[in-house]
Amino acid sequence: MIPQMTLRRTAATFLILMALGFLLADLRGLVVEAQAPVQVAAADPPVAVQGTVNLNVKITGKGFKKGAAAKFLVTGTTDTGGITVNSTSFVSAGELTANIDVTDTAAIANFDIAVLNADGRGGKGTELFAVTAKGANKTTDIGLNVRFVYCTPPGSDSASQAAYAACVQQNRVRNDVDRDYANGSEGVGAVFNIVSGSNDLTINLNTSTRRLILDLYDLIPASSGQMFPSWHTTPQYAKWFFNVQQAYLAKTFCGGGHPCDMISDMTSSCDVSVDNATYYLQWKPDSIKPVNSPETTSRVNVHYDVINGVEVWTVTPLPNATSQRIVAGLARQLNGKGKTMSEPAGQYLAPFTLTASPR
């Protein structure tokens, strides 16, 4: 009987030690979680004009908790610089929404964003936001000359054919002919929208005699189960509308210096009569359209510079967060009574280069 009692005691001791081990592991996990650093990574939108009120800014990062509070501080200081945070809403451990007001006299500067959790832990992201000058003249939009890359048709020689193939590979949105789309010419509308205050760059070919070439042959295989259009396999000459959000503000995003880079989003749309549908092609990770599955779409970089005395804005898409590829998402909305829902229509590799200069 004694050996049996000893065995039972040994087994009981082993089980108790295992339980204590699991408990200690859980406690270590809780301590690690409680001590996880707060990281503040990005703000969207990343810029506002003096006098902006009731603006919701999405703050992304890590380690956020309920009750977290955000502050906007002139970079390298503790000065709020004229930005008032009205409220901070918890969305998830990786996202907050700050509602802010920017005074008419707010500092024209870059801002850090600090986040403080209710438990006292916090973090700060440097130069994530900027305030730009309130324009003195809001009476006119700025007309533009814009262009995508034009790929010269190849000859019969292998060199020109290789050059053309490389150009197409790098430019899935292209000019129809080798000249600018000029605002007010050939029915083209190409402007910085200053009057509305959006500062968006818009290109409207809906009433133009011009087209652009959209080449969506490179469908991402994981999206092949979506309702992608049959025409995606061949280049399309079509009248599209493009919008690069807040692109004009790249001019002042770096405090008026240049060259300057600012990250933004780009959307576009086109009515396709043969499908009785409107298509939306977007480089916009937070779009309300169903364009961000299976991958997150790319954002775009707006590069501002002055070259030989001429202001130039250059827009190029950035590698996405999912696969580090240049990805645009397409959504389709059928036209007709009561048809208001959009459905995903495939994701595509869609690099391009767009340049714009005042006329």
C-alpha positions as CSV (number, residue, x, y, z in Angstrom):
1,M,0.0,0.0,0.0
2,I,2.8,2.4,0.7
3,P,4.2,2.5,-2.8
4,Q,0.7,3.2,-4.1
5,M,0.3,6.1,-1.8
6,T,3.7,7.5,-2.8
7,L,2.6,7.2,-6.5
8,R,-0.6,9.1,-5.8
9,R,1.3,11.8,-4.0
10,T,3.8,12.1,-6.8
11,A,1.0,12.4,-9.4
12,A,-0.8,15.0,-7.3
13,T,2.3,17.0,-6.9
14,F,3.0,16.8,-10.7
15,L,-0.5,18.1,-11.5
16,I,-0.2,20.9,-9.0
17,L,3.1,22.0,-10.5
18,M,1.7,21.9,-14.0
19,A,-1.3,24.0,-12.9
20,L,1.1,26.5,-11.3
21,G,3.1,26.6,-14.5
22,F,0.1,27.4,-16.6
23,L,-1.0,30.1,-14.1
24,L,2.5,31.7,-14.1
25,A,2.5,31.6,-17.9
26,D,-0.9,33.3,-18.0
27,L,0.3,35.9,-15.5
28,R,3.4,36.5,-17.6
29,G,1.2,37.0,-20.7
30,L,-0.9,39.5,-18.8
31,V,2.1,41.4,-17.7
32,V,3.6,41.5,-21.2
33,E,0.2,42.6,-22.6
34,A,-0.1,45.3,-19.9
35,Q,3.4,46.5,-20.6
36,A,3.0,46.5,-24.5
37,P,4.3,49.8,-25.8
38,V,1.9,52.2,-27.4
39,Q,2.9,53.0,-31.0
40,V,1.4,55.8,-33.1
41,A,2.1,55.1,-36.8
42,A,-0.1,57.2,-39.1
43,A,-2.9,59.8,-39.5
44,D,-5.5,60.0,-42.2
45,P,-6.0,62.6,-43.5
46,P,-2.4,63.7,-42.8
47,V,-3.1,67.4,-43.3
48,A,-5.6,70.1,-42.7
49,V,-6.0,73.8,-43.7
50,Q,-6.2,76.6,-41.1
51,G,-9.8,77.1,-40.1
52,T,-10.8,73.4,-40.5
53,V,-13.5,72.4,-37.9
54,N,-15.0,69.1,-36.9
55,L,-12.5,67.0,-38.8
56,N,-12.3,63.3,-38.0
57,V,-8.7,62.0,-38.2
58,K,-8.0,58.2,-38.2
59,I,-5.0,57.4,-36.0
60,T,-3.5,54.0,-36.5
61,G,-0.8,52.2,-34.5
62,K,-0.6,49.6,-31.7
63,G,-1.5,49.2,-28.1
64,F,-4.5,51.5,-27.9
65,K,-7.0,50.9,-25.2
66,K,-10.5,52.2,-24.3
67,G,-10.2,55.6,-22.8
68,A,-7.2,56.6,-24.8
69,A,-6.7,60.3,-25.5
70,A,-4.9,61.9,-28.4
71,K,-3.0,65.2,-28.6
72,F,-1.6,67.0,-31.6
73,L,1.7,68.8,-30.8
74,V,3.9,71.0,-32.9
75,T,6.8,68.7,-33.8
76,G,9.4,68.6,-31.1
77,T,7.4,70.7,-28.6
78,T,4.5,70.5,-26.1
79,D,2.6,73.3,-27.9
80,T,-0.8,72.3,-29.4
81,G,-0.3,74.9,-32.0
82,G,-3.9,75.8,-32.4
83,I,-5.3,72.2,-32.8
84,T,-8.0,71.3,-30.3
85,V,-8.9,67.7,-29.9
86,N,-12.7,67.6,-29.2
87,S,-12.9,63.8,-28.6
88,T,-10.9,60.6,-29.0
89,S,-13.0,57.5,-30.0
90,F,-11.6,54.0,-29.5
91,V,-12.1,51.8,-32.5
92,S,-9.7,49.0,-31.9
93,A,-6.2,48.3,-30.4
94,G,-4.8,49.5,-33.7
95,E,-7.1,52.5,-34.5
96,L,-8.5,55.6,-32.9
97,T,-10.6,58.5,-34.3
98,A,-9.8,62.0,-33.1
99,N,-12.2,64.8,-33.8
100,I,-10.3,68.1,-34.1
101,D,-10.7,71.8,-34.7
102,V,-7.9,73.8,-36.3
103,T,-8.0,77.5,-35.6
104,D,-7.6,80.2,-38.3
105,T,-4.3,81.1,-36.7
106,A,-3.0,77.6,-36.1
107,A,0.7,77.1,-36.6
108,I,1.7,76.3,-40.2
109,A,3.9,73.4,-39.2
110,N,4.3,69.6,-38.9
111,F,2.7,68.0,-35.8
112,D,3.4,65.0,-33.7
113,I,0.5,62.9,-32.4
114,A,0.7,61.6,-28.8
115,V,-1.7,59.0,-27.5
116,L,-2.1,58.3,-23.7
117,N,-4.0,55.3,-22.5
118,A,-6.1,55.5,-19.3
119,D,-3.5,53.3,-17.5
120,G,-0.8,56.0,-18.0
121,R,1.0,54.3,-20.9
122,G,1.5,56.3,-24.0
123,G,3.4,56.8,-27.2
124,K,4.1,59.4,-29.9
125,G,4.4,59.5,-33.7
126,T,6.6,62.2,-35.2
127,E,5.5,64.5,-38.0
128,L,2.4,62.5,-38.8
129,F,0.2,65.6,-39.4
130,A,0.5,69.1,-40.9
131,V,-1.4,72.3,-41.0
132,T,-1.3,74.4,-44.1
133,A,-2.1,78.0,-44.8
134,K,-5.6,79.1,-45.4
135,G,-5.7,80.3,-49.0
136,A,-6.3,84.0,-49.4
137,N,-7.9,83.5,-52.8
138,K,-10.7,81.0,-52.8
139,T,-12.5,82.4,-55.8
140,T,-11.0,80.3,-58.6
141,D,-9.9,76.7,-59.1
142,I,-6.5,76.2,-60.7
143,G,-6.6,74.9,-64.2
144,L,-4.0,72.2,-65.1
145,N,-2.1,70.5,-67.8
146,V,-2.0,66.8,-66.8
147,R,-0.8,63.6,-68.4
148,F,-0.2,60.0,-67.8
149,V,2.7,58.2,-69.5
150,Y,2.2,57.7,-73.2
151,C,3.7,54.4,-74.6
152,T,4.9,54.9,-78.1
153,P,3.6,52.1,-80.4
154,P,6.4,49.7,-81.4
155,G,7.9,49.1,-84.8
156,S,8.9,45.8,-86.2
157,D,12.3,45.8,-84.5
158,S,12.8,43.9,-81.2
159,A,14.2,47.0,-79.4
160,S,11.1,49.1,-79.8
161,Q,8.9,46.1,-79.0
162,A,10.8,45.5,-75.8
163,A,10.6,49.2,-74.9
164,Y,6.8,49.2,-75.5
165,A,6.3,46.1,-73.4
166,A,8.3,47.6,-70.5
167,C,6.3,50.8,-70.8
168,V,3.0,49.0,-70.6
169,Q,4.2,46.9,-67.7
170,Q,4.9,50.0,-65.7
171,N,1.9,52.0,-66.8
172,R,-1.6,50.5,-66.6
173,V,-3.2,53.9,-67.0
174,R,-1.9,55.7,-70.0
175,N,-2.4,58.7,-72.3
176,D,-4.3,58.1,-75.5
177,V,-2.0,60.3,-77.5
178,D,1.3,62.0,-76.8
179,R,0.0,65.4,-75.5
180,D,-1.3,66.8,-72.3
181,Y,-4.9,66.7,-71.1
182,A,-5.4,70.5,-70.9
183,N,-8.1,72.0,-68.8
184,G,-10.7,73.8,-71.1
185,S,-9.3,72.2,-74.2
186,E,-11.0,69.3,-76.1
187,G,-13.7,69.2,-73.4
188,V,-11.2,68.2,-70.7
189,G,-11.7,69.3,-67.1
190,A,-8.5,69.2,-65.1
191,V,-8.2,71.3,-61.9
192,F,-7.1,71.7,-58.4
193,N,-10.4,72.2,-56.5
194,I,-9.6,75.3,-54.5
195,V,-13.1,76.9,-54.2
196,S,-14.7,74.0,-52.5
197,G,-11.8,73.7,-50.1
198,S,-11.2,70.0,-50.9
199,N,-7.9,70.8,-52.7
200,D,-8.4,67.6,-54.7
201,L,-6.9,67.1,-58.2
202,T,-9.7,66.0,-60.5
203,I,-9.6,65.0,-64.1
204,N,-12.9,64.8,-65.9
205,L,-13.0,63.3,-69.4
206,N,-16.8,62.6,-69.4
207,T,-17.5,65.4,-71.9
208,S,-14.2,65.3,-73.7
209,T,-13.2,64.1,-77.2
210,R,-10.2,62.6,-75.5
211,R,-9.9,59.1,-73.9
212,L,-7.4,57.4,-71.7
213,I,-6.1,53.9,-71.9
214,L,-6.9,51.6,-69.0
215,D,-5.1,48.3,-69.1
216,L,-6.3,45.9,-66.4
217,Y,-5.0,42.6,-67.9
218,D,-3.1,41.7,-64.7
219,L,-5.8,40.3,-62.5
220,I,-4.7,39.2,-59.0
221,P,-5.6,35.4,-59.0
222,A,-7.0,35.5,-55.5
223,S,-9.7,37.8,-56.7
224,S,-10.7,35.7,-59.7
225,G,-13.9,34.6,-58.0
226,Q,-15.3,38.1,-58.1
227,M,-17.5,39.6,-60.8
228,F,-14.7,40.9,-62.9
229,P,-15.6,42.4,-66.3
230,S,-14.8,40.4,-69.5
231,W,-13.2,43.5,-71.0
232,H,-10.4,43.6,-68.5
233,T,-8.2,41.4,-70.7
234,T,-7.8,44.1,-73.4
235,P,-6.8,47.8,-73.2
236,Q,-9.8,50.1,-72.9
237,Y,-10.1,53.6,-74.4
238,A,-12.5,55.2,-72.1
239,K,-13.7,58.4,-70.5
240,W,-12.8,58.2,-66.9
241,F,-13.1,60.6,-64.0
242,F,-10.1,60.7,-61.6
243,N,-9.7,62.3,-58.1
244,V,-6.5,62.5,-56.2
245,Q,-7.6,63.6,-52.8
246,Q,-6.0,66.8,-51.3
247,A,-3.2,66.6,-53.9
248,Y,-2.7,70.4,-54.0
249,L,-1.7,70.5,-50.3
250,A,1.6,68.7,-51.1
251,K,2.8,72.2,-52.0
252,T,2.6,73.3,-48.4
253,F,2.8,69.9,-46.6
254,C,6.6,70.4,-45.9
255,G,6.2,73.9,-44.6
256,G,6.5,75.4,-48.0
257,G,9.8,73.7,-48.9
258,H,10.3,71.5,-51.9
259,P,10.7,68.8,-53.1
260,C,8.0,67.4,-50.8
261,D,6.1,64.1,-50.6
262,M,2.6,63.6,-49.2
263,I,0.7,60.3,-49.0
264,S,-3.0,60.4,-50.2
265,D,-5.6,58.3,-51.9
266,M,-7.0,58.2,-55.5
267,T,-10.4,57.2,-56.8
268,S,-11.9,57.0,-60.3
269,S,-15.1,56.1,-62.1
270,C,-16.5,55.3,-65.5
271,D,-19.9,54.5,-66.9
272,V,-19.8,51.4,-69.2
273,S,-23.0,51.2,-71.3
274,V,-22.4,47.7,-72.6
275,D,-22.5,46.5,-69.0
276,N,-25.2,49.0,-67.9
277,A,-22.9,49.7,-64.9
278,T,-20.7,52.2,-63.3
279,Y,-17.2,51.0,-62.4
280,Y,-15.0,52.4,-59.6
281,L,-11.3,51.8,-59.7
282,Q,-9.6,52.9,-56.5
283,W,-6.2,53.1,-54.8
284,K,-7.8,53.6,-51.4
285,P,-7.3,51.3,-48.4
286,D,-10.2,52.7,-46.4
287,S,-12.7,53.0,-49.2
288,I,-16.4,52.3,-48.5
289,K,-16.5,50.6,-51.9
290,P,-15.8,46.8,-51.9
291,V,-12.3,47.2,-53.4
292,N,-10.1,46.0,-50.6
293,S,-10.4,42.2,-50.7
294,P,-8.5,39.9,-50.8
295,E,-5.7,42.5,-50.6
296,T,-5.5,46.0,-49.3
297,T,-5.3,48.5,-52.1
298,S,-2.3,50.8,-52.5
299,R,-2.2,54.5,-51.5
300,V,-0.6,57.1,-53.7
301,N,2.4,59.4,-53.2
302,V,2.0,63.0,-54.3
303,H,5.4,64.6,-55.0
304,Y,5.7,68.4,-55.3
305,D,8.6,70.2,-56.8
306,V,9.5,73.2,-58.8
307,I,11.5,72.3,-62.0
308,N,12.9,75.1,-64.1
309,G,10.5,77.5,-62.5
310,V,7.4,75.3,-63.1
311,E,5.4,73.7,-60.3
312,V,5.0,70.0,-60.9
313,W,2.9,67.5,-58.9
314,T,3.7,63.8,-59.6
315,V,1.4,61.1,-58.5
316,T,2.5,57.4,-58.2
317,P,1.0,54.5,-56.3
318,L,2.8,52.9,-53.4
319,P,3.3,49.2,-52.6
320,N,0.3,48.0,-50.6
321,A,0.4,46.7,-47.0
322,T,-0.6,43.1,-48.0
323,S,1.9,42.0,-50.6
324,Q,4.1,45.1,-51.3
325,R,2.6,45.2,-54.8
326,I,0.9,48.1,-56.6
327,V,-2.8,47.1,-56.3
328,A,-6.0,48.8,-57.4
329,G,-9.5,47.5,-56.6
330,L,-12.4,47.6,-59.0
331,A,-16.1,47.7,-57.9
332,R,-19.2,47.5,-60.1
333,Q,-22.5,49.2,-59.5
334,L,-25.3,48.2,-61.9
335,N,-27.4,51.1,-63.2
336,G,-31.2,51.1,-63.0
337,K,-34.0,51.7,-60.5
338,G,-33.1,50.6,-57.0
339,K,-29.7,49.4,-57.9
340,T,-27.4,51.2,-55.5
341,M,-25.2,48.4,-54.1
342,S,-21.7,47.9,-55.4
343,E,-20.0,44.5,-55.8
344,P,-16.3,43.6,-56.0
345,A,-15.1,43.3,-59.6
346,G,-11.5,42.1,-59.2
347,Q,-8.2,43.5,-58.0
348,Y,-5.4,44.3,-60.5
349,L,-1.8,45.3,-60.6
350,A,-2.1,49.0,-61.6
351,P,1.1,51.1,-61.6
352,F,1.0,54.5,-63.3
353,T,2.6,57.9,-63.2
354,L,0.5,61.1,-63.4
355,T,1.9,64.6,-63.6
356,A,0.1,67.9,-63.3
357,S,1.2,71.6,-63.7
358,P,-0.8,74.8,-63.7
359,R,-1.7,76.0,-67.2
